């Protein structure tokens, strides 16, 4: 199994790039969001997931461990393949995907190509409450906890926070949620 590759990008052709590692060119498939961050002839280190299908091997690459973990989590859902998981990671960060699952934002997941309402609902059903986000809690998580401590049920707090923009501060999230 290949867990990480470090080398020079010698070719970019979305959704693939070729990484030269000590003279061996690895063709790596990755989320489209990576292509803006990687340049040809640039030395990079990527986390990888190697999957085998019949007689082919596929290498999927990610710039962060969080992306790799979310990819692994998403592909554990029956009916959600690597391409759909890459589409989700191309459009959203792992934190946004996690938040969409926890808040049951079916329409947000459905905005990704090849993810219909049925599959989005299945993703939420399979993964809700099972995703552990690394690092410090987001403003959304903190606002959710604050609203629950003020007496709202978790479902009520999520419902009030669901329509609010992601870029608001913690205080503004709580104020707006309490107004609705």
SETORNU-192276 format. One line per 2 residues: number of its first residue (from 1); their letters; for each residue x negated, y, z of C-alpha. Coordinates in pm, whole numbers, plus 50000, padded with zeros to 5 digits. Layout:
BEGIN
NUM) A) X:Y:Z | ...
This chain:
BEGIN
1) XX) 50000:50000:50000 | 49881:50351:49921
3) XX) 49956:50594:50206 | 49762:50904:50102
5) XX) 49568:51026:49801 | 49314:51305:49783
7) XX) 49190:51423:49447 | 49204:51678:49165
9) XX) 49520:51744:48964 | 49428:51688:48600
11) XX) 49772:51708:48440 | 50121:51835:48527
13) XX) 50430:51722:48344 | 50731:51750:48579
15) XX) 50838:51531:48754 | 50493:51370:48724
17) XX) 50138:51484:48775 | 49815:51294:48733
19) XX) 49574:51295:49024 | 49208:51206:48961
21) XX) 49074:51019:49264 | 48709:50922:49213
23) XX) 48757:50873:48840 | 49088:50685:48866
25) XX) 49398:50870:48743 | 49709:50808:48951
27) XX) 50041:50913:48797 | 50250:51046:49084
29) XX) 50619:51135:49077 | 50721:51412:49315
31) XX) 50992:51668:49394 | 51008:51962:49153
33) XX) 50944:52200:49444 | 50582:52079:49458
35) XX) 50497:52195:49106 | 50501:52564:49202
37) XX) 50251:52493:49480 | 50003:52279:49282
39) XX) 49777:52393:48996 | 49578:52196:48740
41) XX) 49214:52142:48854 | 49314:52201:49216
43) XX) 49200:51958:49484 | 49498:51836:49687
45) XX) 49588:51573:49943 | 49930:51409:49922
47) XX) 50124:51159:50129 | 50252:50876:49914
49) XX) 50509:50601:49901 | 50440:50314:49662
51) XX) 50742:50115:49542 | 50744:49813:49315
53) XX) 51028:49742:49075 | 51005:49428:48866
55) XX) 50668:49464:48689 | 50609:49834:48754
57) XX) 50461:50026:49044 | 50580:50378:49123
59) XX) 50391:50626:49338 | 50593:50907:49493
61) XX) 50395:51200:49635 | 50469:51467:49896
63) XX) 50271:51761:50034 | 50395:51709:50391
65) XX) 50462:51412:50613 | 50812:51554:50683
67) XX) 50899:51523:50312 | 50770:51165:50304
69) XX) 50967:51070:50615 | 51285:51226:50473
71) XX) 51228:51038:50144 | 51196:50711:50337
73) XX) 51507:50791:50541 | 51713:50881:50234
75) XX) 51609:50574:50037 | 51720:50355:50329
77) XX) 52081:50445:50244 | 52234:50173:50022
79) XX) 52307:50316:49678 | 52063:50607:49709
81) XX) 51755:50544:49499 | 51420:50720:49478
83) XX) 51529:50953:49195 | 51828:51082:49390
85) XX) 51611:51124:49702 | 51360:51324:49495
87) XX) 51644:51537:49358 | 51754:51619:49713
89) XX) 51396:51704:49816 | 51355:51915:49500
91) XX) 51647:52133:49600 | 51626:52136:49982
93) XX) 51366:52113:50256 | 51378:51813:50493
95) XX) 51516:52044:50764 | 51798:52165:50536
97) XX) 51888:51807:50442 | 51890:51706:50808
99) XX) 52110:52004:50895 | 52349:51923:50608
101) XX) 52381:51565:50734 | 52438:51668:51096
103) XX) 52694:51936:51001 | 52862:51703:50750
105) XX) 52808:51952:50465 | 52928:51721:50187
107) XX) 52951:52006:49935 | 52587:52102:49991
109) XX) 52471:51746:49920 | 52707:51725:49620
111) XX) 52537:52028:49464 | 52245:51799:49373
113) XX) 52262:51613:49039 | 52368:51246:49067
115) XX) 52503:51295:49422 | 52881:51274:49417
117) XX) 53124:51311:49706 | 53131:50937:49767
119) XX) 52750:50909:49792 | 52723:51231:49996
121) XX) 52979:51093:50244 | 52788:50765:50260
123) XX) 52461:50951:50331 | 52629:51138:50616
125) XX) 52793:50822:50753 | 52465:50626:50746
127) XX) 52230:50897:50874 | 52426:51129:51103
129) XX) 52268:51125:51447 | 51976:50911:51330
131) XX) 51745:51178:51187 | 51492:51316:51430
133) XX) 51344:51641:51311 | 50980:51694:51394
135) XX) 50855:52014:51551 | 51051:52278:51737
137) XX) 51428:52293:51708 | 51572:52523:51442
139) XX) 51783:52830:51521 | 52086:52625:51414
141) XX) 52001:52351:51666 | 51946:52605:51942
143) XX) 52272:52786:51858 | 52455:52453:51857
145) XX) 52322:52371:52204 | 52405:52720:52332
147) XX) 52764:52701:52205 | 52808:52357:52364
149) XX) 52678:52491:52695 | 52939:52771:52671
151) XX) 53216:52510:52668 | 53273:52431:52299
153) XX) 53274:52070:52189 | 52997:51967:51951
155) XX) 53247:51936:51664 | 53386:52287:51732
157) XX) 53036:52436:51750 | 52932:52270:51423
159) XX) 53250:52388:51252 | 53186:52748:51360
161) XX) 52819:52741:51254 | 52872:52558:50926
163) XX) 52959:52857:50706 | 52694:53092:50841
165) XX) 52378:53181:50644 | 52058:52992:50736
167) XX) 51842:53303:50765 | 52017:53454:51069
169) XX) 51843:53487:51405 | 51951:53272:51698
171) XX) 52135:53561:51864 | 52317:53655:51543
173) XX) 52421:53291:51483 | 52571:53268:51832
175) XX) 52749:53606:51803 | 52906:53523:51466
177) XX) 53006:53174:51578 | 53181:53313:51884
179) XX) 53370:53570:51672 | 53528:53302:51449
